[in-house]
Each structure stands twice: as C-alpha cells, then as structure tokens.
Amino acid sequence: MFRQITIGLLLLISCSVLAQEGTTSPYSYYGIGTLKFRGTVENRAMGGLGIFADSIHLNLQNPAAYSDLKLTTFAAAVSYQRSAQKSQENSHSASTTTLDYFGLGIPMGKFGMGFGLLPYSSVGYDFYTELSDGVTEYSGEGGLNRTYLSLAYQVTPKLSIGIDGHYNFGKIENQTVSQKSILQYGTRTIDNSKLGGFTFNIGALYRTMITQKLELTGSATYTPETSLSSKNERKIASVEVTQTGIRTIDERVIEVADTDFSFPSQVTLGAAISKPQQWGMGIEYTNQQWNKINSKITDSERATYKNASTFRLGGYYIPEYNSFTNYYKRVVYRAGMRYEQTGLSLDGQDINEFGISFGLGMPVGRLFSNINLGLEVGRRGTKSNGLIQENFFNASLSFSLNDLWFEKRLYN
C-alpha cells in the first residue's frame, strides 16, 4: 500500500509544483525571483539547519545524509505564507499556499539514494507606480524548479560523502503596462525567459563521540559555479486600458538574443553537538557568490548584487524517544533562527531577512512515519529609501512516510 500511495503522490505533486506561484513579494521582480528554502519542514523549524541526519528523515540540503537512512522514506510538504507589505505611505497584505517539495530516499547498505522535485525560486508580484503624467503597472509570474538525483556513501562509521545532480528548468514572465494621461493608448511589454541547465552539489558529514554520551558533528556542502541557458523573448503591444481589462490593439515580437545565466557557487559549513536521540544544537553559515550573476532577466538600474550569506542557529529536543506510555514524550520539539543577507541591493540599500521558527515532529503509524509542523515569523526588506518592508508568517506541514522495500524473506 505504501508504494501505491507514494506513486500516486509523485504524479499529483509533480503536476502541482510546476503550476504554482510561490510568492507575492515585490522583491521577486528582480533576478530570478525570491529564493525558496531548499530543505524539509524539519530543517526549516530549526532555523534552516541541514546538519542533522538520521535513519528516518530526508535531508535535502546535504546529500551525504542519505547514507544514514535505514528505511525507504517518502516526504512531501505544503506551506502557507501571509505577508504584510508596508511602505512609508501604504500597506498591503497578501497570502499564498504552495507545495514545497517531494522526495524519496532509499537505503542500500553503505549507500543511499534519493530523488525528487522542489521549487528553487518564485516570481509573483503586482504593483504600480503613479507619476504626474501617467501610471505604470508591473506584474510577473513563474520561477525556477529543480529535479534532483542524490547518491551517498558511508566511507567509515564516522564519515559519509554524497553528491546531488540537478536539472533546473522554468519560465519567468515579466509584464509592464504604461499609460500616459495625454495618450489614447498605452504600451505593454512582456519579457519571457525560459531557463534550463544542470548543476550539482557535493557534501560531507563527519561525526564522532567526544564523551560517552555527546556527539560532535561537522558538515560541509559545495555547489560550484555553472551556467544555465536563458532563451529570451520580448513582445511589445499598443493596448487600450479599460475598467474591464486590457484590450490589445496590435502586438509584435522583438528579437532578443539568448543568454547564459551564471549560476553562482555556494558553500555551507556547519557544526553541532548532540546527545543522540535526545537533543541537539547546531550552527551553520552559507555564502553564495551572487556578485557574479549575469542575465537579461536581472536588468535593472536600481538593482546590484553582492555576495549573499546566511547564519542559522537551531536544535531539537526529544523527551523520551522510545516511550510506550506517553505519546508526547516521543514528540520532537524544534526551534531556531536565521539571518540572511540576500545579496540584492536596491539604490544602495541591502535587502536582508530575519526569521524565528518553531516546530513539532509527531509520530504516526506502525513504523517510524511522522507528521511535521513548522511555524516561522520574520521580516524582509526595509521602509527606508522608498522601499517595502515585509513582515511574514509561514506555516508548513510535511508527511514523512517510512517502509521496508527491500526486506529479505526467509520463506516464500
């Protein structure tokens, strides 16, 4: 039954991920949009930490963690985000519900394998600027998705290594409609960019007992710089803006040269101390070279890019993982915080992000399946220099299903 459920969910989720809009942020206007968190709900509830690995949960951030799996594990998640967007003059609220990821991990002795699909970035904005001679409206949608295949190997009982191979694909559409008060017709410009290409990521996990009860963990991942292809198209039309919508008068396609999108390198380093199956605390640092980005879709006089960095701090606590008399003692309690310098700078003002998160891991079923709930509150951007500050709330829910797929039978 688990296999049939898994196959059905794979088909349903793969269609849903490609069709959704995952953000309402005006900052998704720039570059390839706002980056999505590339980890599980369990990771996100600990401030985004990807350093912990165990036998029953997927870790989408470090491929070396697949060698820890002891059961075939399927994971999928959905999330709800509500954002209050404020400038010095106005305020606006928006919300979105998205499917965050699905993945399947398969243990194979000292090896581990995983594959799945998740969004990498999202574009979804709609705002306007009003001047004395007219109004200009900006809207956009789309984003970048990623399929991945991971392989891990346990070199020694203390050291595991792994590699992810990604195929990135997606489409971004940016639309601008300008209406001058002295002109009968307005102008609409639609820019389409289709992105595609391969990237990969390598990782390592090292664990050693420093006392009889305490374990020290170190982790590292590295994504080298690669290039994605960007096929670009521009459509320009004269339009009539009415109360019921926009009527196209005439439209023509402008040839735009295809370009390469420079996908920046990234390195993540982390360390944690834990009492296995009871508690753990960790810290991580990520640096990504966004200052080397180049693509037609990032053209903006206001925007410049710097190296992005993220600091994460978090952990978990399990009162008694093998309790048979008290369910709540088997619940995993998680918490964390993060501070992110996104790398985007507008008119010299850096766009930064901060979040505090909490979560629960609730056991279900006869094996080690679980439901995970994560909550996060945070802030992105600033109201200074005419910009927008976003106060957001995220609620995430994931299902992690476990089963034995390759159990050796003694009798037929």
C-alpha positions as a printed NumPy array, in Angstrom:
array([[  0.   ,   0.   ,   0.   ],
       [  2.835,   2.411,   0.831],
       [  4.254,   2.   ,  -2.679],
       [  0.902,   2.688,  -4.361],
       [  0.367,   5.787,  -2.196],
       [  3.868,   7.01 ,  -2.994],
       [  3.462,   6.623,  -6.767],
       [  0.112,   8.429,  -6.688],
       [  1.541,  11.301,  -4.664],
       [  4.525,  11.589,  -7.012],
       [  2.23 ,  12.099, -10.005],
       [ -0.029,  14.556,  -8.196],
       [  2.779,  16.61 ,  -6.719],
       [  4.868,  16.804,  -9.892],
       [  1.944,  18.49 , -11.683],
       [  1.217,  20.851,  -8.785],
       [  4.791,  22.082,  -8.281],
       [  5.081,  23.213, -11.898],
       [  1.833,  25.183, -11.842],
       [  2.044,  27.143,  -8.596],
       [  3.09 ,  30.669,  -7.76 ],
       [  5.122,  30.572,  -4.566],
       [  5.441,  34.242,  -3.581],
       [  3.691,  37.598,  -3.502],
       [  6.852,  39.562,  -2.701],
       [  7.604,  42.709,  -4.752],
       [ 11.29 ,  41.753,  -4.412],
       [ 10.635,  38.802,  -6.726],
       [ 10.674,  41.412,  -9.535],
       [ 14.477,  41.24 ,  -9.512],
       [ 16.685,  38.497, -10.924],
       [ 15.203,  35.005, -10.919],
       [ 12.786,  35.877,  -8.091],
       [ 12.91 ,  35.182,  -4.374],
       [ 14.797,  32.009,  -3.487],
       [ 12.809,  29.231,  -1.867],
       [ 14.068,  27.379,   1.187],
       [ 15.719,  24.21 ,  -0.112],
       [ 15.149,  21.885,   2.815],
       [ 12.483,  19.954,   4.714],
       [  9.97 ,  21.291,   7.218],
       [ 12.079,  19.625,   9.923],
       [ 15.131,  21.638,   8.814],
       [ 13.157,  24.863,   8.47 ],
       [ 11.773,  24.566,  12.024],
       [ 15.38 ,  24.624,  13.3  ],
       [ 16.225,  27.912,  11.595],
       [ 17.057,  26.085,   8.352],
       [ 19.809,  23.838,   9.76 ],
       [ 20.794,  20.995,   7.434],
       [ 23.469,  19.434,   9.632],
       [ 21.42 ,  16.725,  11.378],
       [ 20.884,  13.338,   9.717],
       [ 19.114,  10.217,  10.945],
       [ 17.639,   6.937,   9.724],
       [ 14.015,   8.008,   9.081],
       [ 14.09 ,  11.608,   7.736],
       [ 15.204,  13.034,   4.405],
       [ 17.815,  15.763,   4.36 ],
       [ 17.549,  17.765,   1.12 ],
       [ 20.47 ,  20.067,   1.964],
       [ 23.386,  17.656,   2.371],
       [ 23.439,  14.618,   0.031],
       [ 25.799,  12.745,   2.369],
       [ 22.857,  12.286,   4.782],
       [ 21.218,   9.657,   2.523],
       [ 23.718,   7.056,   3.747],
       [ 22.079,   7.262,   7.216],
       [ 18.679,   6.008,   6.009],
       [ 17.561,   2.602,   7.258],
       [ 14.017,   2.687,   5.847],
       [ 12.668,   3.797,   2.485],
       [ 11.373,   7.305,   3.16 ],
       [  8.928,   9.436,   1.186],
       [  8.457,  13.085,   2.187],
       [  6.22 ,  15.869,   0.887],
       [  5.247,  19.268,   2.253],
       [  2.862,  22.167,   1.791],
       [  3.1  ,  25.657,   3.26 ],
       [  1.007,  28.768,   3.78 ],
       [  2.544,  32.239,   3.86 ],
       [  0.904,  35.519,   4.767],
       [  2.809,  38.73 ,   4.219],
       [  2.078,  42.272,   5.39 ],
       [  3.85 ,  44.647,   3.   ],
       [  4.43 ,  48.214,   4.165],
       [  5.997,  51.326,   2.699],
       [  6.158,  54.775,   4.264],
       [  2.829,  55.671,   2.642],
       [  0.873,  52.445,   2.052],
       [  0.312,  48.911,   3.309],
       [ -0.946,  45.714,   1.707],
       [ -1.499,  42.102,   2.763],
       [ -1.238,  39.008,   0.603],
       [ -1.1  ,  35.246,   1.086],
       [ -0.163,  32.161,  -0.881],
       [ -0.333,  28.391,  -0.411],
       [  2.293,  26.251,  -2.117],
       [  3.597,  22.73 ,  -2.427],
       [  7.199,  22.892,  -1.223],
       [  8.799,  19.592,  -2.26 ],
       [  8.557,  15.867,  -2.572],
       [ 11.378,  13.376,  -2.309],
       [ 12.088,   9.681,  -1.973],
       [ 15.096,   8.22 ,  -0.159],
       [ 16.195,   4.587,  -0.498],
       [ 18.805,   2.889,   1.776],
       [ 21.24 ,   0.465,   0.108],
       [ 23.64 ,  -0.735,   2.78 ],
       [ 26.533,   1.72 ,   2.962],
       [ 24.975,   3.586,   0.054],
       [ 21.89 ,   5.752,  -0.01 ],
       [ 19.96 ,   7.198,  -2.951],
       [ 17.33 ,   9.9  ,  -3.287],
       [ 15.403,  11.78 ,  -5.937],
       [ 12.608,  14.325,  -6.084],
       [ 11.377,  17.726,  -7.185],
       [ 11.312,  21.127,  -5.491],
       [ 10.997,  24.801,  -6.482],
       [ 14.21 ,  26.843,  -6.416],
       [ 12.866,  30.374,  -6.923],
       [  9.477,  32.054,  -7.354],
       [  8.25 ,  35.164,  -9.133],
       [  4.85 ,  36.592,  -8.217],
       [  4.319,  40.345,  -7.927],
       [  1.822,  43.012,  -8.96 ],
       [  2.391,  46.696,  -8.17 ],
       [  2.265,  50.078,  -9.879],
       [  3.943,  53.476,  -9.831],
       [  1.938,  56.655, -10.296],
       [  3.545,  59.792, -11.766],
       [  2.139,  63.146, -12.829],
       [  1.883,  62.088, -16.496],
       [  0.527,  58.566, -16.06 ],
       [  0.613,  55.155, -14.404],
       [  2.876,  52.117, -14.926],
       [  1.842,  48.667, -13.673],
       [  4.34 ,  45.835, -13.129],
       [  3.396,  42.158, -12.797],
       [  5.244,  38.876, -13.062],
       [  4.962,  35.152, -12.522],
       [  6.936,  31.944, -12.832],
       [ 10.151,  30.711, -11.313],
       [ 12.821,  28.052, -11.411],
       [ 12.185,  24.395, -10.492],
       [ 14.686,  21.669,  -9.746],
       [ 14.684,  17.904, -10.123],
       [ 17.484,  16.093,  -8.331],
       [ 19.155,  12.7  ,  -8.031],
       [ 21.36 ,  12.072,  -4.99 ],
       [ 23.859,   9.358,  -4.093],
       [ 25.671,   8.923,  -0.773],
       [ 28.33 ,   6.547,   0.551],
       [ 29.42 ,   5.793,   4.118],
       [ 33.227,   5.833,   3.862],
       [ 33.737,   4.955,   7.535],
       [ 31.341,   4.743,  10.51 ],
       [ 32.222,   8.392,  11.149],
       [ 32.428,   9.856,   7.622],
       [ 29.85 ,   9.993,   4.809],
       [ 30.074,  11.746,   1.456],
       [ 27.444,  12.446,  -1.211],
       [ 26.613,  14.202,  -4.453],
       [ 23.44 ,  15.768,  -5.899],
       [ 22.821,  16.17 ,  -9.61 ],
       [ 20.192,  18.799, -10.509],
       [ 18.294,  19.661, -13.646],
       [ 16.956,  23.199, -13.334],
       [ 14.105,  24.425, -15.513],
       [ 11.425,  27.083, -15.518],
       [  9.902,  30.141, -17.13 ],
       [  9.747,  33.731, -15.894],
       [  7.353,  36.285, -17.36 ],
       [  7.614,  39.998, -16.547],
       [  4.934,  42.37 , -17.822],
       [  4.88 ,  46.178, -17.846],
       [  1.857,  48.292, -18.854],
       [  2.376,  52.07 , -19.185],
       [ -0.472,  54.525, -19.742],
       [  0.3  ,  58.197, -20.34 ],
       [ -2.538,  60.571, -19.472],
       [ -2.118,  62.552, -22.722],
       [ -2.23 ,  59.454, -24.981],
       [ -5.221,  57.365, -26.045],
       [ -3.366,  54.056, -25.973],
       [ -0.872,  52.588, -23.588],
       [  2.128,  50.335, -24.134],
       [  2.544,  46.774, -22.862],
       [  5.884,  44.948, -22.767],
       [  6.121,  41.232, -21.948],
       [  9.542,  39.669, -21.367],
       [  9.728,  35.868, -21.282],
       [ 12.805,  33.909, -20.209],
       [ 12.974,  30.113, -20.351],
       [ 15.754,  28.767, -18.141],
       [ 17.346,  25.335, -18.229],
       [ 20.567,  23.562, -17.331],
       [ 22.431,  21.257, -14.964],
       [ 24.09 ,  21.965, -11.609],
       [ 25.479,  19.709,  -8.911],
       [ 26.294,  19.788,  -5.207],
       [ 28.726,  17.741,  -3.107],
       [ 28.555,  17.195,   0.64 ],
       [ 30.214,  15.52 ,   3.594],
       [ 29.191,  14.643,   7.156],
       [ 31.612,  13.718,   9.939],
       [ 30.524,  12.52 ,  13.402],
       [ 32.493,  11.427,  16.432],
       [ 31.71 ,  10.82 ,  20.101],
       [ 33.571,  13.323,  22.286],
       [ 32.282,  11.744,  25.517],
       [ 30.307,   8.579,  26.242],
       [ 27.054,  10.477,  25.614],
       [ 27.877,  13.543,  23.486],
       [ 28.443,  13.532,  19.728],
       [ 30.153,  16.214,  17.651],
       [ 29.018,  16.663,  14.031],
       [ 30.634,  18.659,  11.246],
       [ 29.126,  19.198,   7.801],
       [ 30.12 ,  20.843,   4.537],
       [ 28.486,  21.275,   1.129],
       [ 29.762,  22.973,  -2.013],
       [ 27.997,  23.93 ,  -5.241],
       [ 30.403,  25.1  ,  -7.981],
       [ 29.552,  27.943, -10.352],
       [ 27.79 ,  26.77 , -13.507],
       [ 25.768,  28.322, -16.334],
       [ 22.117,  27.892, -17.247],
       [ 20.782,  28.782, -20.667],
       [ 18.198,  31.546, -20.922],
       [ 16.029,  31.73 , -24.062],
       [ 14.593,  35.231, -24.164],
       [ 11.635,  36.762, -25.993],
       [ 10.052,  40.216, -25.867],
       [  6.563,  41.227, -27.015],
       [  5.525,  44.88 , -27.387],
       [  1.921,  45.93 , -27.94 ],
       [ -0.268,  49.017, -28.07 ],
       [ -3.182,  48.493, -25.691],
       [ -6.333,  50.152, -24.5  ],
       [ -6.721,  50.119, -20.719],
       [-10.383,  49.933, -19.649],
       [-12.225,  49.225, -16.408],
       [-12.849,  45.645, -17.52 ],
       [ -9.278,  44.872, -18.555],
       [ -6.695,  45.426, -21.28 ],
       [ -7.555,  45.251, -24.982],
       [ -4.66 ,  44.593, -27.366],
       [ -4.568,  46.894, -30.405],
       [ -1.502,  45.403, -32.092],
       [  1.436,  43.304, -30.961],
       [  4.844,  42.47 , -32.363],
       [  7.685,  40.209, -31.26 ],
       [ 11.136,  41.744, -30.777],
       [ 14.157,  39.512, -31.237],
       [ 16.224,  39.231, -28.063],
       [ 19.468,  37.289, -28.001],
       [ 19.596,  34.124, -25.929],
       [ 21.965,  34.393, -22.985],
       [ 23.653,  32.297, -20.328],
       [ 22.632,  32.718, -16.723],
       [ 25.62 ,  32.488, -14.4  ],
       [ 24.524,  30.252, -11.518],
       [ 26.65 ,  31.299,  -8.512],
       [ 28.789,  28.992,  -6.396],
       [ 27.768,  28.261,  -2.817],
       [ 29.484,  26.836,   0.253],
       [ 27.898,  25.841,   3.582],
       [ 29.753,  24.91 ,   6.764],
       [ 28.147,  23.683,   9.985],
       [ 28.874,  22.196,  13.398],
       [ 26.627,  20.64 ,  16.045],
       [ 26.762,  18.938,  19.395],
       [ 24.122,  16.424,  20.411],
       [ 23.05 ,  13.653,  22.693],
       [ 21.794,  11.192,  20.058],
       [ 18.043,  10.516,  20.111],
       [ 17.5  ,  13.131,  22.818],
       [ 18.737,  16.64 ,  21.888],
       [ 20.985,  18.533,  19.516],
       [ 22.146,  22.115,  18.868],
       [ 23.915,  23.4  ,  15.776],
       [ 25.092,  26.418,  13.813],
       [ 25.613,  26.919,  10.056],
       [ 26.99 ,  29.533,   7.701],
       [ 26.286,  29.771,   3.95 ],
       [ 27.971,  32.023,   1.389],
       [ 26.785,  32.375,  -2.211],
       [ 28.553,  34.393,  -4.928],
       [ 25.63 ,  36.463,  -6.277],
       [ 28.028,  39.278,  -7.249],
       [ 28.864,  37.236, -10.39 ],
       [ 25.272,  36.969, -11.612],
       [ 24.607,  37.988, -15.22 ],
       [ 21.41 ,  37.571, -17.241],
       [ 18.921,  39.632, -19.223],
       [ 16.246,  38.973, -16.614],
       [ 18.243,  40.817, -13.952],
       [ 18.495,  44.11 , -15.868],
       [ 17.513,  46.998, -13.58 ],
       [ 19.041,  50.389, -12.967],
       [ 18.178,  50.147,  -9.284],
       [ 19.489,  46.649,  -8.556],
       [ 23.014,  45.499,  -7.844],
       [ 24.169,  42.17 ,  -6.446],
       [ 26.607,  41.289,  -3.682],
       [ 27.726,  38.036,  -2.107],
       [ 24.842,  36.55 ,  -0.116],
       [ 25.321,  34.987,   3.303],
       [ 23.109,  33.231,   5.839],
       [ 23.645,  32.447,   9.539],
       [ 21.493,  29.742,  11.157],
       [ 21.179,  28.582,  14.764],
       [ 18.813,  25.879,  15.986],
       [ 18.211,  22.496,  17.503],
       [ 15.768,  19.824,  18.677],
       [ 14.67 ,  18.04 ,  21.862],
       [ 13.018,  14.614,  22.368],
       [ 11.918,  13.923,  25.97 ],
       [ 11.953,  10.094,  25.568],
       [ 12.106,   8.728,  22.01 ],
       [ 11.159,   5.116,  22.952],
       [  8.381,   5.853,  25.455],
       [  5.419,   3.479,  25.113],
       [  3.223,   5.08 ,  27.784],
       [  3.37 ,   8.797,  26.941],
       [  2.912,   9.914,  23.319],
       [  4.066,  13.476,  23.988],
       [  7.45 ,  12.244,  25.214],
       [  8.089,  10.875,  21.703],
       [  7.272,  14.194,  20.021],
       [ 10.273,  16.073,  18.573],
       [ 10.366,  19.751,  19.591],
       [ 12.358,  22.048,  17.273],
       [ 13.31 ,  25.729,  17.275],
       [ 15.787,  28.046,  15.56 ],
       [ 16.557,  31.41 ,  13.997],
       [ 18.27 ,  32.738,  10.88 ],
       [ 19.669,  35.97 ,   9.496],
       [ 20.118,  36.299,   5.738],
       [ 21.85 ,  38.884,   3.589],
       [ 20.065,  38.11 ,   0.309],
       [ 22.714,  39.705,  -1.929],
       [ 20.169,  42.076,  -3.514],
       [ 20.827,  45.797,  -3.117],
       [ 18.367,  48.475,  -4.314],
       [ 19.615,  52.065,  -4.652],
       [ 22.466,  51.127,  -2.328],
       [ 20.135,  49.662,   0.342],
       [ 20.793,  45.984,   1.17 ],
       [ 17.726,  43.718,   1.339],
       [ 18.112,  41.471,   4.372],
       [ 15.867,  38.886,   6.012],
       [ 15.386,  37.575,   9.556],
       [ 13.255,  34.696,  10.85 ],
       [ 12.444,  32.8  ,  14.064],
       [ 10.97 ,  29.306,  13.753],
       [  9.379,  26.557,  15.846],
       [  8.175,  23.056,  15.057],
       [  6.839,  19.689,  16.153],
       [  7.541,  16.188,  14.84 ],
       [  4.613,  13.89 ,  15.674],
       [  4.978,  10.089,  15.273],
       [  2.233,   8.221,  13.396],
       [  1.773,   4.686,  12.083],
       [  3.277,   1.354,  12.99 ],
       [  6.842,   2.105,  11.9  ],
       [  8.546,   5.483,  12.222],
       [  6.38 ,   7.655,   9.978],
       [  5.695,  11.167,  11.23 ],
       [  3.889,  14.426,  10.587],
       [  5.928,  17.593,  10.971],
       [  4.597,  21.078,  11.663],
       [  6.705,  24.217,  11.312],
       [  5.926,  27.872,  12.101],
       [  8.074,  30.879,  11.222],
       [  7.726,  34.633,  11.708],
       [ 10.137,  37.065,  10.107],
       [ 10.901,  40.253,   8.246],
       [ 12.328,  41.066,   4.822],
       [ 13.452,  44.426,   3.466],
       [ 13.042,  47.939,   4.865],
       [ 10.822,  51.016,   4.532],
       [ 13.879,  53.259,   4.096],
       [ 14.635,  54.893,   0.718],
       [ 11.094,  54.342,  -0.536],
       [ 11.37 ,  50.533,  -0.297],
       [  8.96 ,  47.941,   1.106],
       [  9.184,  46.055,   4.384],
       [  7.555,  42.623,   4.536],
       [  6.502,  41.039,   7.823],
       [  5.682,  37.415,   7.095],
       [  4.239,  34.335,   8.766],
       [  4.872,  30.832,   7.404],
       [  3.08 ,  27.642,   8.41 ],
       [  4.415,  24.374,   6.925],
       [  3.17 ,  20.804,   7.118],
       [  5.04 ,  17.726,   5.934],
       [  4.423,  13.992,   5.808],
       [  7.341,  11.599,   6.189],
       [  6.331,   8.001,   5.397],
       [  8.615,   5.039,   6.082],
       [  8.559,   1.429,   4.9  ],
       [ 10.771,  -1.587,   4.178],
       [ 11.002,  -2.021,   0.4  ],
       [ 13.861,  -4.496,   0.102],
       [ 13.353,  -6.786,   3.088],
       [ 15.   , -10.197,   2.601],
       [ 12.486, -13.006,   3.109],
       [ 13.476, -16.247,   4.824],
       [ 10.425, -18.118,   3.479],
       [  8.385, -17.761,   0.289]])
